[in-house]
Amino acid sequence: MPESPDTRRKRLMFRAWHRGTRESDLLLGRFAEARVPGFGAMELDQFEALLTESDPDIYDWLTERQATPPAHGAVMLLLKRFSFKTE
């Protein structure tokens, strides 16, 4: 049986808050609480893919120490805007 969108959102928010480091939990968890409820299927797919990445990679993309892979570009842009309050 396929997962409902609401169940998927809850699962992704849980994963965002339980990354392994407190810094990542705060960064991704707060973002997930603010943005995931309004995400459509495509954004949920992108956020879920981002959550499979390592915390150091996500931090490097966020701080632009490394270029963000194109697959994560849209969600990383939202995360950057959220994190640095530029929206």
C-alpha positions in Angstrom: 0.0 0.0 0.0 1.5 3.4 -1.0 2.4 5.9 1.7 0.0 8.8 2.1 1.4 12.3 1.5 0.8 13.3 5.1 2.5 10.1 6.4 5.4 10.8 4.1 5.7 14.4 5.3 5.7 13.2 9.0 8.4 10.7 8.2 10.6 13.2 6.4 10.2 15.7 9.3 11.2 13.0 11.7 14.3 12.2 9.6 15.2 15.9 9.4 15.1 16.2 13.2 17.1 13.0 13.8 20.3 13.4 11.7 22.9 12.5 14.2 24.4 15.9 15.0 22.5 18.6 16.9 23.5 21.3 14.4 22.0 19.3 11.5 18.9 18.5 13.5 18.3 22.2 14.1 19.1 23.3 10.6 17.1 20.6 8.7 14.4 20.0 11.4 13.4 23.7 11.6 13.4 23.9 7.8 11.3 20.8 7.5 8.7 22.0 10.0 8.4 25.3 8.2 8.4 24.1 4.6 7.6 20.4 4.2 3.9 20.8 5.0 3.5 22.9 1.8 5.7 20.7 -0.4 4.2 18.9 -3.3 5.3 15.4 -4.5 8.3 16.8 -6.5 9.7 18.8 -3.6 9.1 15.9 -1.2 11.2 13.7 -3.6 14.0 16.3 -3.7 14.0 16.8 0.1 14.0 13.0 0.7 17.0 12.7 -1.7 18.8 15.5 0.2 18.3 13.6 3.5 20.2 10.7 2.1 23.3 12.9 1.9 25.9 13.3 4.6 25.7 16.2 7.0 29.2 17.5 6.0 28.2 17.5 2.4 24.9 19.4 3.1 26.8 21.9 5.2 29.4 22.5 2.4 26.6 23.0 -0.1 24.8 25.4 2.2 27.9 27.5 2.9 28.9 27.2 -0.8 32.3 25.6 0.0 31.3 23.1 -2.7 28.9 23.4 -5.6 25.5 21.9 -4.9 24.7 18.9 -7.2 22.0 19.8 -9.7 19.7 17.1 -8.2 19.5 19.1 -5.0 19.6 22.6 -6.4 16.0 23.6 -5.9 15.7 22.3 -2.3 19.1 23.6 -1.4 18.1 27.1 -2.6 15.0 27.0 -0.3 17.2 25.8 2.6 19.8 28.6 2.0 17.0 31.2 1.9 15.5 29.8 5.0 18.8 29.5 6.9 20.0 32.9 6.0 16.6 34.5 6.0 16.9 36.0 2.6 13.3 35.3 1.5 
